C-alpha cells in the first residue's frame, strides 16, 4: 500500500464543522484511510493555509458543449436548441467531442470537480477522456426521438442502452453509466416503455431532463391529466438509482413522489437563469426529503463549468424562490455540491471520512477575497471560486498540484479545442 498525506490544513467534516487535521489516503485503493492526527504518508501534499474538502460533483453536464461556449446566447430554451444548438451538434464529429470533453475536464479539474454526469453523443470518446484525466463520471448517450423516423429513433435508444452496458465499470471502475432519454417530451412514450424496461433488466439506471420549462410540463398535463413526474413514475423512471435534471416547475405532489422513490434532482441554477426557465423550488424539495445535487449544465448555457459559481447561485436563487433569506443556507449549498451529488451519481464520495472515495479538493484561503475567515462554509458558498483550488485529488491520485495539471496538457487541450470549435462553427453556418 502506498499512501498520500494531505497535511497542514483544516478539514471540512460531513457535519460541516471544520477542524485542524490531516487526511491520509490509500492511493492503491483510492479511499480515505484516516482523518485528523494521522501517521506519516509515503507522499505529502501541502495543505497549509487551506481547507481540505470533498471534491465537487457536477451532477448534470454536457461536457463537449465547451466547443459551443458563447455560440448562441440570450434566447429561450426551445429557440436556442432548435435554431442554434441542435443544428451545430448535428455537425459534431468524434474528434470534436473528444476535444470538447478534454477542455471541460481541464476546466473542471482546475475548479476542484472530481466527478460529473454527462449526457451526450460519441460517449466512448468521452470515456477515453475521463480515463486519461483521472476523474470519476456517470456517462450516457442522450436520446431524442422527435423528428426521427421509427427506425432511427429505435436505434438511438438501442445505442443508449448498449453504451451503458458496455462502458459501465470502465477506467478502473471510475466510470458508471445510465440510459439517458433526453426528456419526457423529446422521447416518445412507446420508446420509453420498451427501453426503460430493458435498462431495468440490465441494472442500468436512468438520467433525464424533467420539468425544466413550462413547455415540458403543460403538454403532459394537457394530454394525460397528470404531472410529468407522475407520468415518469408510471413509466418506471423514478427509482432510488435514477436522477433527473432541473426540476424547475415541480409541485408538492411531485416532490412527494421523488422523496418516496428516492430519486435525486440536479439543480442547475445558472442555466435556468440564463435561459429564463424559472426558479426551482429547492428549499421545498429538500424539506420534502428529496436529495438535491448541483450541476452546471453545458457550457453553452452557463457559460462555465465552475461549480463554485453554481454553489453561490444555488444559495442566492434558493432564497429568491422561497422569498426567505434563510432558505438554502451555505451548508445546504455545499452539501448539494458534494455529498448530494455523489449520492445522486451513486459514488461513495462527497465526504471527508474514513472509507470514502479519496476525491478531494484543497481550497487556498490566502486570497484577499477570502479574508477574514469568520466561517469557512460561508466562504465556500458565497466567496470562493474555482481559481482558489490549490490541489485536486481523485481516486487517490493527484490530478492538480499547486495549480498545475498532472494528467492533461492544458495548452495542447486548449489549442485543439479552439481549432475544432472554429471548424465546427464554420460547418454549422
N, C-alpha and C positions, 0 to 999 in steps of 0.2 A: 504493500500500500504506500502510495506517495501522497503527501498532504500539502495543503496550502493554508497558511495562517494569514488572515486579514487582520492586521494588528494596528493598535494605537488610536482607534477611533471610538465613536459611540455607536450603539446598536439600536435599531428600531425593532422592538419586540411585537409579537402578534396582537397584544392588547393595546398597541400604540404608545406604550411607555418607552422611554429612552434611557439607556444607562451606558456607562463606560464598559468596554469589554472587547474581546477579540472573537473572531469566528474561525473555527478550524474545519477545513473541508477535505473530504476524501476525494482526491482527484480521479482515482480509478473508478469509483462507483458513482461519482458525480453527486454526492449528497453531503449535507452538513453533518459533521460529527459532534460538534460541541460549540457552545456559545458562552462567553464570559471569561473566566480565568482558565484558559486552555493551555495545553502543552505546546511546545515549540513545533513548528511545521518544517517540512523539507524546503519549502519556499515561503518567502514573506512578501505580502502585498501591503504597502504602507497606506494606512487609512487615517493618519494623524490629521486632526482638524476636520475630519469628515464624518459623515453618517453612513453606516452600513445598513442598507435597506434591501428588501426583496427587489429583484429585477422587475421592471414594469411589464405588464401583459397587455398587448394591443389586441383585443379580442374580436375586432372586426376590421378588416383591411382588404384592399385590392392593391397589393404591393407594386405590381408593374405599372400601375397608373401614375407612378412618378414621371413617366415619359409624357404624360398629359398635364402635368402641373402648369397651371396658368393658361392652358389651351383654350378653355371656354369658361367664362365666369359670368356671374350676375344674371343668371336665368333660373326659372323654377325647374324642379326636378324633371318633369316629363319632357319639356322642351330641350333641356340641357342634354338628356340622354338621347332623345330621338334625332335631334338636329346636329349634335356635335360629337358626343362620346361614342355612341354605338357605331356610327359610320367610321370614326377613326379606329375603333377597336376591330372593325372588320378588316383593317389593313395590317393588323399586328402579325408579325412572324414569330417563330420560336425564339429567334435571336433577339428580337425586340423585348419579348417577355423576360428573357434571362437578364438582359441589360437593365431593364426597369426594376426587376427584383433585386439585383445586386445593389443598385442605387438605394433602394428602400432599406436594404439591410445595413448599408453603411450608415444611413441616417438614423435608423432605429438603435443600432448598437451604440452610436455616439451619444444617444439620449437615454441610455440605460434600459432599453427594452430588450428583454431576453426571450420572449415568447410572443407569438402572434397567430391569429387565424386569418386565412386568406382564401377568398373565393375568386377564382379567375380561370384563365384558359392556359393551355400548354403547361399543365401542372407538373409534369416531370422536370421541366426546366426550372421551375420554382423550387422543387425538391432538391435538385442538384445545388442550387444557390444556397439553400438552407444548410445542406450538408457541409459545404465549403465554409460558410460563415461561422458555423458552430452554434447557432441559436436553436430554439425549440419552436415547433409550429404545428398547427392543425390545418391541413390543406384540403381543398376540394375543387372540383370542376364545376363552375357555375352553369346552370341550365336555364335557358329561355326557350319557350316553345311558341310564343306568339310570333306570327309572321312566317312560320315554317310549315312545310308540308308534313304529313304524318310520319313519313319515313325519316326525315331529317330530325324531327322532334324526338322520335323514338331513339335514334342513335345518340342524340345529345344526352338523354337520360341514361342510356346504357353506358356511355363513356364516364359519366359522373360516378356511377356505382363501381364500374371496373377500375377506375383510377383509385377510388377509395380502398378497394380490396388489395390492389397491387402495391400501393405505396405505404400502407399502414405499417409502422414499425421501422421504416427506413431511417437512415442516418443514425444507426446505432440505437434506435428507439426514440430519438428526439422528434421524429415526425409521426403524428397521428392524422387521421383523415376523417372525412364526413361526406355524405351525399348532400349536395348543395343546390337545390332548386332555388332560382333567383328570388321569387316571391310567390305569394298566393294568387296574384293577378297576372303574372307573366308566365306561369306554367299551368297548363290545362289540368282540370281535375282528373281526367282519365289517366294521365301520366302519373300524377301524384299518387293515386290509389295503387297503381301497379308497382311503382318503383320505391315508394315508401315501404311497402310490404317486402320487396326484395331486399332493400337495405337492412330491414329488421332481421331477415333470415340470416344475413351475414354479420350481424352485430355491428352494423355501421350506423353511427348517429347522424343527426341532421343539423344543418345550419341554413337559415334563410332569412330574407328581409321580411318584416311584417309591420303593418300599421305605421309606415314611415310618413305617409301623407294621407290626407282625407281621400285622395283618389285610390288609395289601396284599401280603404275602409268602406266607402259608400257603395261601390258596385256589389260587394259581397253582401252587405246588409240589404240592399235593394233586391238582389236576385234570390237570396237564400233566407232572409229574415233572421240571420244570426251574425254575430260579430266575427271578425277574422280569426281571432284566437280560438273561438268556439268551433269554427269551421276547421281550423288546423287540428284541433283536438279530435274532431270527428274522423279526420283522416289518419290519426295516429301519429301526428307530427310533434306532439308536445310531451316529452318524457324527461326524466332526470338527466339524460345524456345529451339532450338537444339544447341548442342556444339560438336565439333569434336576434336579429339586428334591428335597432332603432326603437320600436315600441312607443312611438311618439303619441299616437292617437289611440291609447288604450284606456279602458274604463275599469271600474272596481270589479265587475264580474270577471273580466279577463285576467285581472291581477290574481283573483282567487283561483282561477284555473291554473295559471302559471305556477303559483305557490304550491298548490296541491300536487301538481305533477312533478315539481322540482326542476322545471326548465329555467334557463337563465335568459336574461335580456341584456344586450350590449348597447349601452347608451353612447351615442356619437354626437355630442353637443355642438361641436364646431361645424360639422357638415350640416346638421339640422338647422343651425342658424343661418349659414351661408345660403342654403337652398330654400330658406323660409319655410321649412317643413313643419315647424312648430316646436313647442317645448314639452319634452317628455315628462310625465309625472313621476319622477324618480323617487321623491320622498314617499309618495303614496305606494309605489311598488315595493320599496324597502319595508315600509310599515306593514304591508300585506304579507311579507315573508318571502318576496321574490329575490333571488340572487341577481344583483346588477353588476355588470362589468363595464369597462370602458373601451372604446375603440376610436380610432381616428377616421375610419372610412378611407377612401382612396385619396391620394394627394391631389387629385383633380377637383375635389370638393371640400378641401380642408384649409389650407393647401400644404400642410406639413405633417410629418409623422412624429412630432414631439409629443409624447403622452403627458408630459408635464403641462403643456398648454391645455390638454384635454381635462386634466385634473382641475385646473383653475376654472375652465369653462363650465365643467360639471357642477362645481360648487356654486358658482355665480348664477348659472341658469336655473339650477335647482331651487334657489331662493326666490327667483322671479316667478317660476312656475307655481310654487306653493304660496306666494305672497307672504313669505315668512323668512326673516333673516336667519333663523335658527335651522332652517331646512338644509339638508345635505351639508353638514359641517365638514371641516377639514378632515377629521378622522374617517368619515364615511367616504369621502372622495379618494383618499389614499388607499383605503381598503378595497374600493372598487377597482382601482388600477393595479392592484397586486393580488391579494387572495381571491377577490371576486372574479378576476379574470382567469386565474389559474383553475379555480373551481369550474368555471364555465367551459374551459377548454379540456378539462379532465387531466390536468397536470398536478403533480404533488409538489407545488411550489407556492410562491406568493407569501412565504413566511420565513423569517429567520429563526429557525429552531432545529434541534437535532432530528435527523431523519428526513427532513425536507430536501427537495432538489436544491443543489448548490447553484441557484440562479440569483445573482446578487449584483446590485449597483452600489457604488460608493459615491456619495454626493459631497463635493467640496464646499464647505461653508465659509470659506475665507473671502468670498467676493463682497463688495460693499452692499449690494442689494440684499444680502442675507445677514446683515448686521443691524442691530444686535440680535442675538438669538434668545428671545423670550420663550419660544415654543417651536421645536423642530418640526412637528407635524404641520403646524400652521404655515411655516415657511415652505414645506413641500407642496402644499396645496395652493398657496397664494403668491409665492415669491420666486421659487426655484424654476429653472429652465433646464432643458436638456444639456445646454452648454456647461452646466455646473457639475455634470457627472465626470468623475475622475477615472474610475475603473468600471469595467463591465465584465462579469463572470457568468458563464452559463455551463451547466453540467460539469462544474468544477474546473473548467478551462478559462483562462484569461483571454477575453476577446478584445478588450481595450485596456491598455495600461498607460496611465498618465496622459490620457487623451490621444494616444497613438494606437491605431488599429493593429491587431496582431494577426488576423486571419484573412483580411481583404486588403488589396492595394487600392486605397482610396482615390488616388489621382487617376489611375487607369480606369477604374469603375466610372468615375465622373466623365472622363473623356469619351468613353464608349457610349454612355447614356446620352450625352449631348449629340453625338453623331447619329445615333439611332432615332432620337426624338426629332431631329431636323428632317431626316429622310421620311419618317412616318407622317409628319405634318404635311410634307410636300405631296405624298401619295394620297392623303386624305382630302386634299383640296378639290 
